[in-house]
Amino acid sequence: MANTILVGAQWGDEGKGKIIDFLTERADIVVRSQGGNNAGHTVIVDGVKYVLHLIPSGILRRSKKCVIGNGVVLDPVAVAKEIHGLREKKVKVTRDNLLISDCAHIVLPYHRSLDEQRELSKGKNKIGTTKRGIGPAYGDKIARVGLRMSDLLQPELFRTKLAQRIKENNATLKAFGVKPLNAKKVEAEYLAAAEELRPFVTNTVVFLHKAVAEKREILFEGAQGTFLDIDHGTYPYVTSSNTTAGGACTGSGVPPHRIDKVLGVVKAYTTRVGEGPFPTENQDLSDMLHGMGREFGSTTGRARRCGWFDAVSTRYAGMLNGIDELAITNLDGLDSLPVIKICTHYQLGRKKLEVPPGDLDLLKKCTPVYIEMPGWQQPTHEAKTFNDLPKNARVYLKKLAELTGAKLTIASVGPNREQTILL
């Protein structure tokens, strides 16, 4: 499989967790390189549902090593809780299969409070964050006042830095009318989590470089999606990290020339959670998918907004990420439709656009230009090979790959491991 970066090529929730789990069978190491517990990967193994927020989904396979890289912002209490939850389901989690970067920044209670208050203050102009404190934690990182895992493992240093940060942030929270945080309570909770996580914490850059030298195969697990990237997404309706392929390098310490392949994951239609422009959004399609019990967020439970496949955005995602291969998920969600639409261009006034405009106001003015494809109106969830799929389903998948400009290598027809077709 070589060293592969897996990215979401839409607005997140593309089914990356399942594809990562599938690919991990052929990988040695799985690396999470950005984001926080605002992301979630849902994987179903032998009928058991696992929802992972910070720990790479490679943890569900024996003999695989998982790494939480320096680019992640993590809540130590949440990580400890996630470890406990996995162990309760008989999943092994030890230093033998999980490492955490000593340079990863930590999310603290004041980050969550600030996230919530800033979101509430925006009213109808809210971003639609998960209120998990991810944005403020990255903000502290960039402002060079953040605390890292290495600080947390030195109790006296942590106490000193924490007291200063809580004092400063309590003043801000007071302006929002929020009750100030108790430094002693936060300190006790986080130092307890620190002792649980201490065995896992190390210099993960050195570990990964050794793995590269030993020709071990590494899978870089993306969180969120291309159009939530802080630089390239639909700003300001984005997350606070680089969700594109380049973020895997900065967030892990593995240089670009050690990467062999980029795999983009898309749904057979398009979804997004939260606010922001969504040109192909379609209420009828949303209602149908929600009625099937599909398209609810694994982290928040929020109903996702749904629309037709947007080839304009995914074409651009291919450029941004250098996508070599394509995995298309949730094909079975379209099984009942007689006609399926694909957006091939945007219309902006008299201009026909092949890639989305970077300006948000211009994007809001774009209208989708569609082609129509005949549906297959047959169940696909039992297909084991590409040829098992109905003819119109095969034609549809090939069309999506053609419009995206990448080689189709995986099609998914359900949430379970075995419902994955490798071309």
C-alpha positions in Angstrom: 0.0 0.0 0.0 3.0 2.3 0.6 2.7 5.6 2.6 -0.8 6.9 1.9 -2.6 10.1 3.0 -6.3 9.6 3.2 -8.4 12.8 2.9 -12.0 13.8 2.8 -12.7 15.5 -0.5 -16.0 17.2 0.5 -17.1 18.8 3.8 -16.2 15.9 6.0 -18.4 12.9 7.0 -17.5 11.1 3.8 -17.1 7.7 5.5 -13.4 8.0 6.0 -13.4 5.9 9.2 -14.7 2.9 7.4 -12.2 3.3 4.5 -9.4 3.8 6.9 -10.4 0.6 8.8 -10.5 -1.3 5.5 -7.1 -0.1 4.4 -5.5 -0.6 7.8 -5.4 -4.4 7.1 -2.5 -3.6 4.7 -0.9 -0.9 6.8 1.5 -1.1 9.7 0.9 2.3 11.3 -2.1 4.6 11.3 -1.5 8.3 12.1 -3.9 11.0 13.0 -2.3 14.4 12.2 -4.8 17.2 12.8 -8.1 18.1 14.4 -9.5 17.2 17.8 -12.5 15.5 19.3 -14.7 17.6 17.1 -14.2 14.9 14.5 -15.6 11.4 14.6 -15.1 8.1 12.7 -17.8 5.4 12.9 -16.7 1.9 12.2 -18.8 -1.3 12.5 -16.9 -4.5 13.1 -18.8 -7.8 13.5 -22.0 -5.9 14.3 -20.4 -3.8 17.0 -20.4 0.0 16.4 -17.3 2.0 17.4 -17.3 5.8 17.4 -13.8 7.1 17.6 -13.0 10.8 18.1 -9.3 11.1 18.7 -7.8 7.6 18.6 -7.1 6.4 15.0 -9.5 3.7 13.9 -6.5 1.4 13.3 -6.8 0.6 17.0 -9.6 -1.9 16.1 -7.1 -4.2 14.3 -4.5 -6.2 16.1 -0.8 -5.7 15.5 -1.3 -2.2 14.2 0.4 0.8 15.7 -1.6 4.1 16.1 -0.1 7.5 16.5 -1.7 10.8 17.5 0.6 13.4 16.0 1.8 16.8 16.9 -0.8 18.6 14.7 -3.7 17.3 16.8 -5.2 19.3 19.7 -6.4 16.8 22.3 -8.5 16.9 25.4 -6.6 14.6 27.8 -9.7 13.8 29.8 -11.6 12.9 26.6 -8.7 10.7 25.4 -8.6 8.8 28.7 -12.4 8.3 28.5 -12.1 7.0 24.9 -9.4 4.5 26.0 -11.7 3.3 28.8 -14.6 2.9 26.4 -12.5 0.9 24.0 -11.2 -1.4 26.8 -14.8 -2.0 27.9 -15.4 -3.4 24.4 -12.4 -5.6 24.8 -10.2 -3.6 22.5 -6.5 -3.6 23.5 -5.1 -0.1 24.1 -1.5 0.0 25.4 1.8 1.6 24.5 2.4 -1.3 22.1 -0.4 0.0 19.8 -0.9 3.7 20.7 1.5 6.6 20.9 0.7 10.3 21.6 3.0 13.2 20.5 4.6 15.1 23.4 4.2 18.2 21.2 0.4 17.9 20.7 -1.4 20.9 22.2 -4.1 20.3 24.8 -7.7 21.5 24.9 -8.7 23.0 28.3 -12.1 23.9 29.8 -11.7 27.6 29.0 -11.3 26.7 25.3 -14.7 25.0 25.4 -16.3 27.9 27.3 -14.9 30.5 24.9 -15.9 28.4 21.9 -19.5 28.2 23.1 -19.7 31.9 24.1 -18.2 33.2 20.8 -20.7 31.0 18.9 -23.7 32.2 20.9 -22.6 35.8 20.4 -22.7 35.5 16.6 -26.4 34.7 16.6 -27.7 33.9 13.1 -24.1 34.4 11.8 -22.8 31.4 13.9 -20.2 29.1 12.3 -21.8 25.9 13.5 -18.9 24.6 15.6 -19.2 21.5 17.9 -18.3 23.7 20.9 -15.5 21.3 21.8 -12.9 24.1 22.1 -10.9 23.2 19.0 -10.8 26.7 17.5 -9.6 28.5 20.7 -7.0 25.7 21.3 -5.5 26.2 17.9 -5.8 30.0 18.5 -3.6 29.6 21.6 -1.2 27.5 19.6 -0.7 30.2 17.0 -0.6 32.9 19.7 2.2 30.8 21.3 0.4 30.6 24.7 -0.9 27.1 24.4 0.0 24.2 26.7 1.3 20.9 25.3 1.4 17.3 26.4 5.0 17.8 27.5 3.8 20.5 29.9 1.0 18.3 31.3 3.5 15.6 32.2 5.5 18.0 34.4 3.0 18.8 37.3 4.8 21.8 38.7 5.3 23.4 35.4 1.7 22.6 34.4 0.3 24.2 37.6 2.2 27.4 37.0 1.3 27.7 33.3 -2.3 26.7 33.9 -2.8 29.2 36.7 -1.7 32.0 34.4 -3.8 30.9 31.5 -6.9 30.4 33.7 -6.5 33.9 35.2 -6.3 35.5 31.8 -9.2 33.5 30.4 -11.4 34.0 33.4 -11.3 37.7 32.7 -12.5 37.1 29.2 -15.2 34.7 30.4 -16.4 37.3 33.0 -17.0 39.7 30.1 -19.3 37.1 28.6 -21.1 36.7 32.0 -19.8 33.2 32.5 -18.8 31.8 35.9 -15.0 31.7 36.3 -13.2 28.4 36.2 -11.7 26.9 39.4 -8.0 26.4 38.7 -7.5 23.7 41.4 -10.4 21.7 40.0 -9.1 21.8 36.5 -5.6 21.1 37.7 -6.7 17.9 39.6 -8.8 16.6 36.7 -6.1 17.1 34.1 -3.2 15.8 36.2 -5.2 12.6 36.8 -5.7 12.2 33.1 -2.0 12.9 32.6 -1.0 9.9 34.7 -3.2 7.7 32.7 -1.8 9.0 29.4 1.9 9.2 30.5 2.8 5.7 29.1 1.6 6.7 25.7 3.4 10.0 25.3 6.7 10.2 23.3 8.5 12.0 20.5 6.3 10.5 17.6 8.4 12.2 14.9 11.4 10.0 15.8 9.2 6.9 15.8 7.7 7.7 12.4 11.0 8.5 10.8 12.4 5.2 12.0 9.3 3.5 10.6 9.9 5.1 7.2 13.5 4.0 7.2 12.4 0.4 8.0 10.0 0.6 5.0 6.9 0.1 7.2 3.7 1.2 5.5 2.0 4.2 7.1 -1.6 5.4 6.6 -2.3 9.0 7.5 -5.9 9.4 8.7 -7.6 12.6 7.8 -10.3 14.3 9.9 -13.0 16.6 8.6 -12.8 17.4 4.9 -11.1 19.5 2.2 -13.7 22.3 2.3 -13.3 22.7 6.1 -9.6 23.5 5.7 -8.6 26.7 7.4 -6.8 28.0 4.3 -8.7 26.3 1.4 -12.2 25.8 2.7 -15.4 27.9 2.7 -13.9 30.4 5.2 -15.0 31.3 7.8 -17.3 28.3 7.9 -14.3 26.0 8.4 -12.4 24.1 11.1 -9.2 25.5 12.6 -6.6 23.1 11.1 -5.3 22.1 7.7 -7.5 19.2 6.6 -5.9 18.9 3.2 -3.0 16.5 2.4 -0.3 18.9 3.3 -1.6 19.0 6.8 -0.6 15.3 7.2 3.0 16.2 6.8 3.2 19.2 9.1 0.9 17.4 11.6 3.1 14.3 11.8 6.7 15.5 11.0 6.9 13.1 8.0 8.2 15.1 5.0 6.3 15.3 1.7 8.9 13.3 -0.3 8.2 10.3 1.9 4.5 10.2 0.8 3.6 7.8 -2.0 -0.1 8.3 -2.6 -3.1 10.4 -1.7 -6.5 8.7 -1.6 -9.6 11.0 -1.6 -12.9 9.8 -0.1 -16.2 11.1 -1.3 -19.8 10.2 -0.8 -21.9 9.3 -3.9 -23.8 12.5 -3.0 -22.7 15.5 -0.9 -23.3 16.4 2.8 -22.2 19.0 5.2 -22.8 19.8 8.9 -23.1 23.3 10.3 -23.5 26.6 8.6 -22.1 27.9 5.3 -22.8 27.8 1.6 -23.8 24.5 0.0 -24.7 25.0 -3.7 -26.2 21.5 -4.3 -28.2 21.2 -1.1 -31.5 19.6 -1.8 -34.3 19.3 0.8 -36.0 16.3 -0.8 -32.8 14.3 -0.9 -32.1 15.3 2.8 -35.6 14.2 3.8 -35.2 10.8 2.1 -31.8 10.1 3.6 -32.9 11.2 7.1 -36.0 9.1 6.7 -33.7 6.1 6.1 -31.9 6.8 9.4 -28.8 8.1 7.6 -26.8 11.2 7.7 -26.6 12.1 11.4 -23.3 13.3 12.8 -21.2 10.7 14.7 -19.9 13.4 17.1 -22.9 15.7 17.6 -25.9 13.6 16.3 -26.9 16.7 14.2 -28.8 16.0 11.0 -26.5 16.6 8.1 -27.5 18.8 5.2 -27.6 16.7 2.0 -27.4 17.5 -1.7 -26.4 16.1 -5.1 -22.8 15.2 -5.9 -20.8 18.3 -6.5 -18.1 17.7 -9.1 -17.0 21.3 -9.0 -15.8 21.2 -5.4 -14.4 17.6 -5.7 -12.5 18.6 -8.9 -10.9 21.4 -6.9 -10.2 19.1 -4.0 -8.3 16.9 -6.4 -6.0 19.8 -7.2 -5.5 20.9 -3.6 -4.7 17.4 -2.3 -3.1 15.8 -5.3 -5.6 13.0 -5.2 -4.4 9.9 -7.0 -7.2 7.5 -6.2 -10.8 7.8 -5.2 -13.0 5.9 -2.8 -16.7 6.5 -3.2 -19.0 5.6 -0.2 -22.7 5.4 0.5 -23.6 4.4 -3.0 -26.5 2.3 -1.4 -28.1 5.5 -0.2 -29.2 6.3 -3.8 -30.6 2.8 -4.6 -34.2 3.9 -4.7 -33.9 6.9 -7.0 -35.1 6.8 -10.6 -33.0 9.8 -11.6 -29.8 11.1 -10.0 -28.3 14.6 -10.5 -24.6 15.6 -10.7 -23.4 19.2 -10.5 -20.8 19.6 -13.2 -20.4 23.4 -13.2 -21.4 26.5 -11.2 -23.2 29.4 -13.0 -22.1 32.8 -11.7 -23.8 35.5 -13.7 -22.7 34.9 -17.3 -19.7 32.8 -16.2 -19.6 29.0 -16.1 -17.2 28.0 -13.4 -15.3 24.7 -13.2 -13.8 25.3 -9.7 -15.5 27.1 -6.8 -14.7 30.8 -6.2 -12.6 31.5 -3.1 -14.8 34.4 -2.1 -17.7 33.4 0.1 -20.1 36.0 -1.2 -19.5 34.9 -4.8 -19.9 31.3 -3.8 -23.3 32.1 -2.3 -24.4 33.6 -5.7 -23.4 30.5 -7.6 -26.2 28.2 -8.9 -25.4 24.5 -9.8 -25.5 23.3 -13.4 -26.7 19.7 -13.4 -26.6 16.7 -15.6 -29.0 13.8 -15.0 -28.1 10.1 -14.7 -30.6 7.2 -14.7 -30.9 5.5 -11.3 -30.7 1.7 -10.9 -33.5 1.2 -8.4 -32.0 -2.0 -7.1 -30.3 -2.8 -3.8 -26.5 -2.7 -3.9 -25.7 -3.6 -0.3 -24.9 -7.3 -1.1 -22.6 -6.6 -4.0 -19.1 -8.1 -3.5 -17.5 -7.1 -6.8 -17.8 -4.2 -9.2 -19.6 -6.4 -11.7 -22.2 -7.3 -9.1 -23.4 -3.8 -9.1 -26.3 -2.8 -11.4 -25.1 -1.4 -14.8 -26.4 2.1 -14.1 -24.6 2.1 -10.7 -21.4 1.2 -12.4 -21.9 4.0 -15.0 -22.6 6.5 -12.2 -19.5 5.6 -10.3 -17.3 5.9 -13.4 -18.8 9.3 -14.2 -18.0 10.6 -10.7 -14.4 9.4 -11.1 -14.2 11.0 -14.6 -15.5 14.3 -13.4 -13.2 14.3 -10.3 -10.1 13.4 -12.3 -9.0 10.5 -10.1 -8.8 6.7 -10.5 -11.7 4.9 -8.8 -10.3 2.2 -6.6 -12.9 1.6 -3.8 -16.7 1.6 -3.7 -18.6 1.2 -0.5 -22.2 -0.1 -0.4 -22.8 -0.2 3.4 -21.2 0.5 6.8 -19.6 -3.0 7.4 -16.1 -4.0 6.4 -17.3 -6.6 4.0 -19.5 -4.1 2.2 -16.4 -2.7 0.5 -15.6 -3.3 -3.2 -11.9 -3.0 -4.1 -11.5 -2.4 -7.8 
